[in-house]
């Protein structure tokens, strides 16, 4: 009976032990996941507790990123609020890049706070690269060789083409980084300024003799207004002479004028040919009228005979005149043999 009682008591005890073991295993699994991060926070005085790490996971925040970033900021002598770091992470920002930018700006003596750095990052700009560009100015080739062009081509007043290549030294302007134009705008503005300066030169020799005039005139235009950069200098790396565009344009114009003149001459020739054909048609029409009129002559002679207005001698005299006229026409049209005398009229 005592054995039965022992068995009845040991059943619940075993169940409790199993539950406690399972709870311990779960806690060990949780501690195993966050224990390393918590130890790092504790030893570096990052101020992030174990339950804070668990809460980050529940909020879909990567605790490893937050811990490493905050430790990096503390070691660099900066203060970083854990809640602000989580908020920027949840907003889709690049938290490590922002902290690196703040550290670089602090070391370089550039005024940059956390709110501006996060705003720049969320605007799609690389804030760390902007800080580096502020510390170490960047050189931009104008034109951009990756776009397929290596020189900026312009024509001086004498019609000679001048090819130039410039290098623009810029520094990031942190105040205009949000909403400011990118380096593509700088390249376009500098290219426009070079074309304008070369185009206003009297001849290509003036450009070749003083290429620094181009950089001075372009730099004086304030091309960095509204951009995220500050132009420090514009240097002309290369200047070369191209084609004689003026002569080429004149030759093309002369060729075009020649074609226009040929077209007009052809138009006049076509009109002359059409006029000639029209005159031929009128000649044929008049000949047809003459033939019709001649066909009425025998009828008129017959009517004259019947009416008694024409005698036999008159008729023969008319025939004699017609024969004489026909002979003269045949002699005038003949092109072979000696020409005979005009000949007289045959008398009957």
C-alpha positions as CSV (number, residue, x, y, z in Angstrom):
1,X,0.0,0.0,0.0
2,X,2.9,2.3,0.7
3,X,4.4,1.6,-2.7
4,X,1.1,2.6,-4.3
5,X,1.1,5.9,-2.4
6,X,4.7,6.5,-3.5
7,X,3.8,5.9,-7.1
8,X,0.9,8.2,-6.8
9,X,3.0,11.0,-5.4
10,X,5.9,10.6,-7.8
11,X,3.7,11.1,-10.9
12,X,3.0,14.8,-10.4
13,X,6.6,15.5,-9.3
14,X,8.0,14.0,-12.5
15,X,5.6,16.2,-14.5
16,X,6.7,19.3,-12.7
17,X,10.3,18.4,-13.3
18,X,9.8,17.9,-17.0
19,X,8.1,21.3,-17.2
20,X,10.9,23.0,-15.3
21,X,13.4,21.4,-17.6
22,X,11.6,22.5,-20.7
23,X,11.3,26.1,-19.3
24,X,15.0,26.0,-18.5
25,X,15.9,24.9,-22.0
26,X,13.8,27.7,-23.6
27,X,15.4,30.2,-21.3
28,X,18.8,28.9,-22.2
29,X,18.0,29.1,-25.9
30,X,16.8,32.7,-25.5
31,X,19.8,33.6,-23.4
32,X,22.1,31.8,-25.9
33,X,20.8,34.1,-28.7
34,X,21.0,37.3,-26.8
35,X,23.6,36.6,-24.1
36,X,26.5,37.5,-26.4
37,X,24.9,40.8,-27.4
38,X,24.0,41.6,-23.8
39,X,27.6,40.9,-22.6
40,X,28.9,43.3,-25.3
41,X,26.4,46.0,-24.2
42,X,27.3,45.5,-20.6
43,X,31.0,45.6,-21.0
44,X,30.9,48.7,-23.3
45,X,28.2,50.5,-21.2
46,X,25.9,50.7,-24.2
47,X,22.9,50.8,-22.0
48,X,20.9,48.1,-23.8
49,X,19.3,45.5,-21.5
50,X,18.4,41.9,-22.2
51,X,14.7,42.6,-22.4
52,X,15.4,45.5,-24.8
53,X,17.2,43.1,-27.1
54,X,14.2,40.7,-27.0
55,X,11.8,43.6,-27.6
56,X,13.9,44.6,-30.7
57,X,13.3,41.2,-32.2
58,X,9.6,41.5,-31.5
59,X,9.6,44.9,-33.3
60,X,11.3,43.4,-36.3
61,X,14.5,45.2,-35.6
62,X,17.9,43.5,-36.0
63,X,19.4,43.8,-32.5
64,X,22.9,42.9,-33.8
65,X,22.9,46.0,-36.0
66,X,21.7,48.3,-33.3
67,X,24.2,47.0,-30.7
68,X,27.2,47.2,-33.0
69,X,26.2,50.7,-34.2
70,X,25.7,52.0,-30.6
71,X,28.9,50.5,-29.4
72,X,30.7,52.1,-32.4
73,X,29.2,55.5,-31.5
74,X,30.0,55.2,-27.8
75,X,33.6,54.2,-28.5
76,X,33.9,57.3,-30.8
77,X,32.7,59.6,-28.0
78,X,29.2,60.2,-29.4
79,X,25.8,59.8,-27.8
80,X,23.2,57.7,-29.6
81,X,19.7,57.1,-28.4
82,X,18.6,53.5,-28.8
83,X,15.0,54.5,-29.7
84,X,16.1,56.9,-32.4
85,X,18.4,54.2,-33.9
86,X,15.5,51.8,-34.0
87,X,13.2,54.4,-35.5
88,X,15.6,55.1,-38.3
89,X,16.1,51.3,-38.9
90,X,12.3,50.8,-39.1
91,X,12.1,53.8,-41.6
92,X,14.4,51.9,-43.9
93,X,17.5,54.0,-43.3
94,X,21.1,52.8,-43.3
95,X,21.9,53.1,-39.6
96,X,25.6,52.0,-39.8
97,X,26.2,54.5,-42.6
98,X,24.7,57.3,-40.6
99,X,26.8,56.6,-37.5
100,X,30.0,56.3,-39.6
101,X,29.1,59.7,-41.2
102,X,28.6,61.3,-37.8
103,X,32.0,59.9,-36.6
104,X,33.8,61.2,-39.7
105,X,32.1,64.6,-39.4
106,X,33.1,64.8,-35.7
107,X,36.7,63.9,-36.4
108,X,36.9,66.5,-39.3
109,X,35.2,69.2,-37.3
110,X,32.1,69.4,-39.6
111,X,28.9,70.4,-38.0
112,X,26.4,67.5,-38.5
113,X,23.8,66.4,-36.1
114,X,21.9,63.1,-36.0
115,X,18.6,64.5,-37.3
116,X,20.2,66.0,-40.4
117,X,22.3,62.9,-41.0
118,X,19.2,60.7,-41.0
119,X,17.3,63.1,-43.2
120,X,20.1,63.0,-45.7
121,X,20.1,59.2,-45.6
122,X,16.4,58.9,-46.0
123,X,16.5,61.3,-48.9
124,X,18.5,58.7,-50.8
125,X,21.9,60.4,-50.5
126,X,25.0,58.7,-49.2
127,X,25.7,60.8,-46.1
128,X,29.0,59.1,-45.4
129,X,30.2,59.8,-49.0
130,X,29.0,63.4,-48.6
131,X,31.1,63.8,-45.5
132,X,34.1,62.3,-47.2
133,X,33.6,64.7,-50.1
134,X,33.5,67.6,-47.7
135,X,36.8,66.5,-46.2
136,X,38.5,65.5,-49.4
137,X,37.2,67.4,-52.5
138,X,36.2,65.3,-55.5
139,X,37.4,65.9,-59.1
140,X,34.8,65.5,-61.8
141,X,35.6,65.1,-65.4
142,X,33.7,67.4,-67.8
143,X,32.4,65.9,-70.0
144,X,31.8,62.6,-68.3
145,X,33.8,60.0,-70.3
146,X,31.3,57.2,-69.2
147,X,28.6,58.9,-71.3
148,X,30.6,58.4,-74.6
149,X,32.1,61.8,-75.1
150,X,35.6,62.9,-74.2
151,X,35.7,66.6,-75.2
152,X,33.3,69.5,-75.3
153,X,33.1,70.9,-78.8
154,X,32.4,74.6,-79.5
155,X,33.0,77.0,-82.5
156,X,34.7,80.3,-82.2
157,X,33.6,83.4,-84.2
158,X,36.1,82.6,-87.0
159,X,34.4,79.3,-87.6
160,X,37.1,77.0,-86.2
161,X,36.1,74.3,-83.9
162,X,37.8,74.0,-80.5
163,X,37.7,70.9,-78.4
164,X,38.2,71.3,-74.6
165,X,38.3,69.0,-71.6
166,X,37.9,70.3,-68.1
167,X,38.2,69.0,-64.5
168,X,36.0,70.4,-61.8
169,X,37.0,70.2,-58.2
170,X,33.9,70.2,-55.9
171,X,33.2,69.9,-52.2
172,X,29.9,68.7,-50.7
173,X,27.7,71.4,-49.2
174,X,26.0,69.8,-46.3
175,X,23.4,72.6,-46.1
176,X,22.2,72.1,-49.7
177,X,22.6,68.3,-49.7
178,X,18.9,67.7,-49.3
179,X,17.1,69.0,-52.5
180,X,20.4,70.1,-54.2
181,X,21.2,69.0,-57.7
182,X,23.7,66.2,-58.3
183,X,27.0,66.3,-60.1
184,X,25.3,65.7,-63.5
185,X,24.0,69.2,-63.2
186,X,27.5,70.5,-62.4
187,X,28.8,68.8,-65.5
188,X,26.0,70.2,-67.7
189,X,26.5,73.8,-66.4
190,X,30.2,73.7,-66.8
191,X,29.9,72.3,-70.3
192,X,27.4,75.1,-71.2
193,X,29.8,77.7,-69.8
194,X,32.7,76.4,-71.8
195,X,30.7,76.4,-75.0
196,X,29.5,80.0,-74.4
197,X,33.0,81.2,-73.6
198,X,34.6,79.6,-76.7
199,X,31.7,80.9,-78.9
200,X,32.3,84.4,-77.7
201,X,36.0,84.3,-78.6
202,X,37.1,86.2,-81.7
203,X,39.2,83.3,-83.0
204,X,40.5,80.0,-81.9
205,X,44.0,81.4,-81.3
206,X,42.7,83.5,-78.4
207,X,41.4,80.3,-76.8
208,X,44.6,78.4,-77.3
209,X,46.8,81.2,-76.0
210,X,44.8,81.8,-72.8
211,X,42.8,78.6,-71.8
212,X,42.6,79.9,-68.3
213,X,40.2,82.6,-69.5
214,X,37.7,79.8,-70.0
215,X,38.0,78.6,-66.4
216,X,37.9,82.1,-65.0
217,X,34.7,83.1,-67.0
218,X,33.0,79.8,-66.2
219,X,33.9,80.0,-62.5
220,X,32.5,83.6,-62.3
221,X,29.0,82.5,-63.4
222,X,28.2,80.8,-60.0
223,X,27.4,77.5,-61.5
224,X,27.1,75.7,-58.1
225,X,23.9,77.6,-57.2
226,X,21.2,75.2,-56.2
227,X,23.4,72.2,-56.2
228,X,24.7,69.9,-53.5
229,X,28.3,70.9,-54.2
230,X,30.5,73.9,-54.0
231,X,32.8,74.4,-56.9
232,X,36.4,75.1,-55.8
233,X,38.1,75.3,-59.2
234,X,37.6,74.6,-62.8
235,X,40.8,73.6,-64.7
236,X,41.1,73.2,-68.4
237,X,42.9,69.9,-68.9
238,X,43.2,69.9,-72.7
239,X,42.4,72.2,-75.6
240,X,42.7,71.1,-79.2
241,X,41.7,72.5,-82.6
242,X,39.0,70.6,-84.6
243,X,37.5,71.1,-88.0
244,X,36.9,74.3,-89.9
245,X,33.2,74.4,-89.3
246,X,32.7,77.8,-90.9
247,X,34.2,76.7,-94.2
248,X,32.3,73.4,-94.1
249,X,29.0,75.3,-93.5
250,X,29.8,77.7,-96.4
251,X,30.5,74.7,-98.7
252,X,27.3,73.0,-97.6
253,X,25.4,76.3,-98.2
254,X,27.0,76.7,-101.7
255,X,26.0,73.1,-102.5
256,X,22.5,73.8,-101.3
257,X,22.3,77.0,-103.4
258,X,23.6,75.0,-106.5
259,X,20.9,72.4,-106.0
260,X,18.3,75.1,-105.7
261,X,19.5,76.8,-108.9
262,X,19.5,73.5,-110.7
263,X,16.0,72.8,-109.5
264,X,14.8,76.2,-110.7
265,X,16.6,75.7,-114.1
266,X,15.0,72.4,-114.5
267,X,11.6,74.0,-113.6
268,X,12.2,76.6,-116.3
269,X,13.2,73.9,-118.9
270,X,10.1,71.9,-118.1
271,X,8.0,75.0,-118.6
272,X,9.7,75.7,-121.9
273,X,9.2,72.2,-123.1
274,X,5.5,72.3,-122.0
275,X,5.1,75.7,-123.8
276,X,6.8,74.2,-126.9
277,X,4.4,71.3,-126.9
278,X,1.5,73.6,-126.4
279,X,2.6,75.7,-129.4
280,X,2.9,72.5,-131.5
281,X,-0.6,71.6,-130.6
282,X,-1.8,75.0,-131.6
283,X,0.0,74.7,-134.9
284,X,-1.6,71.4,-135.6
285,X,-5.0,72.9,-134.7
286,X,-4.4,75.9,-137.1
287,X,-3.3,73.5,-139.9
288,X,-6.5,71.5,-139.4
289,X,-8.4,74.7,-139.7
290,X,-6.5,75.6,-142.9
291,X,-7.3,72.1,-144.3
292,X,-11.0,72.6,-143.5
293,X,-10.9,76.0,-145.2
294,X,-9.2,74.6,-148.3
295,X,-11.8,71.9,-148.5
296,X,-14.5,74.7,-148.9
297,X,-12.7,76.1,-152.0
298,X,-13.9,73.6,-154.6
299,X,-17.5,74.0,-153.2
300,X,-17.1,77.8,-153.6
301,X,-15.8,77.4,-157.2
302,X,-18.7,75.1,-158.1
303,X,-21.2,77.6,-156.7
304,X,-19.5,80.4,-158.7
305,X,-19.8,78.3,-161.9
306,X,-23.5,77.7,-161.3
307,X,-24.1,81.3,-160.5
308,X,-22.3,82.5,-163.5
309,X,-19.7,84.5,-161.5
310,X,-16.8,82.5,-162.8
311,X,-15.9,81.6,-166.4
312,X,-13.8,78.9,-168.0
313,X,-10.9,81.2,-168.7
314,X,-11.0,82.4,-165.1
315,X,-10.9,78.9,-163.9
316,X,-7.9,77.9,-166.0
317,X,-6.1,81.1,-165.0
318,X,-6.6,80.1,-161.3
319,X,-5.3,76.6,-161.9
320,X,-2.2,78.1,-163.7
321,X,-1.5,80.3,-160.6
322,X,-1.9,77.3,-158.3
323,X,0.5,75.2,-160.4
324,X,3.1,78.1,-160.5
325,X,2.8,78.5,-156.7
326,X,3.3,74.8,-156.1
327,X,6.4,74.7,-158.4
328,X,7.9,77.6,-156.5
329,X,7.2,75.9,-153.2
330,X,8.9,72.6,-154.4
331,X,12.0,74.6,-155.6
332,X,12.2,76.4,-152.2
333,X,12.0,73.1,-150.2
334,X,14.5,71.2,-152.4
335,X,18.0,70.7,-150.9
336,X,19.6,68.6,-153.7
337,X,20.9,69.7,-157.1
338,X,21.2,73.2,-158.6
339,X,18.3,75.6,-158.1
340,X,16.6,76.4,-161.3
341,X,15.0,79.6,-162.3
342,X,11.9,80.8,-160.7
343,X,10.0,79.9,-163.9
344,X,7.1,81.7,-165.4
345,X,3.4,81.1,-165.5
346,X,2.0,78.7,-168.0
347,X,-0.4,80.3,-170.4
348,X,-3.2,78.4,-171.9
